[in-house]
């Protein structure tokens, strides 16, 4: 099964890159959430510091990854429908 998954990602690099971008985006959103909670806990402005840049970066990577995955799925369905 692991070989099948490896082959799937090797055959479809756009899908793999999209998944990596989505993972980076999720990680950035998690960091943003921790930053927001910590700043609120310490009575600082919650949206200051690294919160907003990480939020923007995370949303950017998630949207970019979703677009890449959608393009890959569109190309695969187009290939099999001919």
TASUL-V225657 format. One line per field, one symbol per residue. ss: DSSP state (H for helix, E for strand, - for the rest). burial: I if it has 16 or more other C-alpha atoms within 10 Angstrom, else O. A space follows every 50 residues. Layout:
# TASUL-V225657
ss = ???
burial = ???
This chain:
# TASUL-V225657
ss = -HHHHHHHHHH-HHHHHHHHHHHHHHHHHHHHHHHHHHHHH--------- HHHHHHHHHHHHHHHHHHHHHHHHHHHHHHH-
burial = OOOOOOOOOOOOOIIIIIIOIIIIIIOIIOIIIOIIOOIOOOOOOIIOOO IIOIIOIIIIIIOIIIOIIOOIOOOOOOOOOO
